[in-house]
Amino acid sequence: MVFVAAGFSLRSAFSAKGVKEISFSSKVADRLGKSGNEAAEQLSAYFQGKNVRFTVPLDLSNCTAFQKKVYHAIRRIPYGETRSYRWVAEKIGRPDACRAVGNALGANPIPVIIPCHRVINADGGLGGFSGGLKWKKLLLALEKRGGREDKR
C-alpha cells in the first residue's frame, strides 16, 4: 500500500503475520505526477472523514458511453447521501435500465472517486459493490458521520 501526502510517500507491505515493511520516499510521489499526487492527497483526506470533492482528471477511455453516463450521474450524489439504482437510471434518461446501471457500477474502474458505493436498492438494501459489501458499509458509515438524510 502506498500513501502519498505533501509530495512524500509512505509504502507499507504486509504478510499473514502482520506488518512486514514501512519505507519513506519522495521518489514514488515524483513518479505519480501531478494527477497522481492530487488523487493520493484527495483520497487521504476522504479516508480521514473529510467531505472531498474529487477534482482529479479521470481516464474513462475503456468505458462505454452508457457507463460514462452512469458515472457522471453518480458523481452528482452528495457526500453522505445515497440514491437508488432507479434514481440513477432516471437521471440518465433510461428509467427501465436499473439492472444495466448495476452492471455499469459493478464495472466501475475508479471506486470512491466515482462513488458507486452511494447507490443502493430502492428498499434500502445495499445492493452490490465491486469491493465487497464490507467495503460498501465502511464507506457509507464513513460518510454518514455528516448525518445527512437519504433521498431515494
C-alpha positions as CSV (number, residue, x, y, z in Angstrom):
1,M,0.0,0.0,0.0
2,V,1.3,3.5,-0.8
3,F,0.2,6.6,1.0
4,V,1.2,10.0,-0.5
5,A,0.8,13.4,1.0
6,A,2.7,16.7,0.6
7,G,4.9,15.2,-2.1
8,F,6.2,12.3,0.1
9,S,5.2,8.7,0.2
10,L,4.9,6.0,2.8
11,R,5.0,2.5,1.4
12,S,3.8,-0.4,3.6
13,A,3.8,-4.1,3.0
14,F,2.0,-6.8,4.9
15,S,2.2,-10.5,5.3
16,A,-0.1,-13.0,7.0
17,K,1.9,-12.4,10.2
18,G,1.5,-8.6,10.2
19,V,3.3,-5.5,9.0
20,K,6.3,-6.5,7.0
21,E,7.8,-3.2,5.9
22,I,7.4,0.5,6.0
23,S,9.5,2.8,4.0
24,F,9.6,6.5,3.3
25,S,10.4,8.1,0.0
26,S,9.8,11.2,-2.2
27,K,10.6,9.2,-5.3
28,V,7.2,7.4,-5.6
29,A,5.5,10.8,-5.3
30,D,7.6,12.1,-8.1
31,R,6.7,9.2,-10.3
32,L,3.0,9.6,-9.7
33,G,3.0,13.0,-11.4
34,K,0.7,15.9,-10.6
35,S,-2.6,14.0,-11.1
36,G,-1.4,11.0,-9.0
37,N,-0.3,13.2,-6.2
38,E,-3.6,15.1,-6.2
39,A,-5.5,11.9,-6.2
40,A,-3.5,10.5,-3.3
41,E,-4.0,13.6,-1.3
42,Q,-7.7,13.8,-2.0
43,L,-8.1,10.1,-1.2
44,S,-6.2,10.6,2.0
45,A,-8.5,13.4,3.1
46,Y,-11.5,11.4,2.2
47,F,-10.4,8.4,4.3
48,Q,-9.8,10.9,7.2
49,G,-13.6,11.5,7.0
50,K,-13.4,14.8,5.1
51,N,-16.0,15.8,2.6
52,V,-13.8,15.8,-0.5
53,R,-14.9,17.0,-4.0
54,F,-12.6,15.0,-6.2
55,T,-11.2,17.2,-8.9
56,V,-8.5,14.9,-10.4
57,P,-8.9,14.1,-14.1
58,L,-10.3,10.6,-14.8
59,D,-9.4,8.4,-17.7
60,L,-12.6,6.6,-18.7
61,S,-11.3,5.7,-22.2
62,N,-12.0,2.0,-21.6
63,C,-15.6,2.6,-20.6
64,T,-18.7,2.5,-22.8
65,A,-20.9,5.6,-23.4
66,F,-23.6,4.1,-21.2
67,Q,-21.1,3.6,-18.3
68,K,-19.8,7.2,-18.7
69,K,-23.4,8.5,-18.4
70,V,-23.9,6.4,-15.2
71,Y,-20.6,7.5,-13.7
72,H,-21.3,11.2,-14.5
73,A,-24.7,10.8,-12.8
74,I,-23.4,9.2,-9.6
75,R,-20.7,11.8,-9.2
76,R,-23.5,14.2,-8.5
77,I,-24.7,12.3,-5.5
78,P,-23.7,14.4,-2.5
79,Y,-21.2,13.1,0.1
80,G,-23.1,11.3,2.9
81,E,-26.2,10.7,0.8
82,T,-27.4,7.7,-1.2
83,R,-29.6,7.2,-4.2
84,S,-31.3,4.2,-5.7
85,Y,-30.4,2.3,-8.9
86,R,-33.7,3.6,-10.2
87,W,-32.8,7.2,-9.4
88,V,-29.6,6.8,-11.5
89,A,-31.5,5.1,-14.4
90,E,-34.0,8.0,-14.4
91,K,-31.2,10.6,-14.3
92,I,-29.6,9.2,-17.4
93,G,-33.0,9.0,-19.2
94,R,-33.3,5.2,-19.1
95,P,-35.8,4.6,-16.3
96,D,-36.1,0.8,-17.1
97,A,-32.3,0.3,-17.0
98,C,-31.9,-0.3,-13.3
99,R,-30.1,-3.7,-13.9
100,A,-27.8,-2.2,-16.5
101,V,-27.0,0.6,-14.1
102,G,-26.0,-2.0,-11.6
103,N,-23.8,-3.7,-14.1
104,A,-22.1,-0.4,-15.0
105,L,-21.5,0.2,-11.4
106,G,-20.0,-3.2,-11.0
107,A,-17.5,-2.4,-13.7
108,N,-16.6,1.0,-12.2
109,P,-12.8,1.3,-12.6
110,I,-12.4,4.1,-10.1
111,P,-14.5,3.4,-6.9
112,V,-14.6,6.1,-4.2
113,I,-13.8,8.8,-6.7
114,I,-16.7,7.6,-8.8
115,P,-18.9,6.9,-5.7
116,C,-20.7,3.8,-6.7
117,H,-21.0,2.9,-3.0
118,R,-23.6,5.6,-2.7
119,V,-26.1,3.7,-4.9
120,I,-28.4,1.3,-3.0
121,N,-31.6,-0.6,-3.6
122,A,-34.8,1.4,-3.5
123,D,-35.9,-0.6,-0.5
124,G,-32.8,0.5,1.4
125,G,-30.9,-2.8,0.9
126,L,-27.2,-2.3,0.0
127,G,-27.2,-4.0,-3.4
128,G,-23.8,-4.9,-4.6
129,F,-20.3,-3.4,-4.6
130,S,-17.2,-4.5,-6.6
131,G,-15.0,-4.2,-3.4
132,G,-17.5,-6.3,-1.4
133,L,-20.3,-5.3,0.9
134,K,-17.9,-4.9,3.8
135,W,-16.2,-2.0,2.0
136,K,-19.5,-0.6,0.9
137,K,-20.7,-0.5,4.5
138,L,-17.4,1.1,5.7
139,L,-17.6,3.8,3.0
140,L,-21.2,4.6,3.8
141,A,-20.5,4.7,7.5
142,L,-17.5,7.0,7.0
143,E,-19.7,9.4,5.0
144,K,-22.8,9.1,7.3
145,R,-20.9,10.8,10.1
146,G,-22.1,14.0,8.4
147,G,-25.6,13.0,9.4
148,R,-27.3,13.7,6.0
149,E,-30.6,12.2,5.1
150,D,-31.1,9.6,2.3
151,K,-33.2,10.8,-0.7
152,R,-34.3,7.9,-2.8
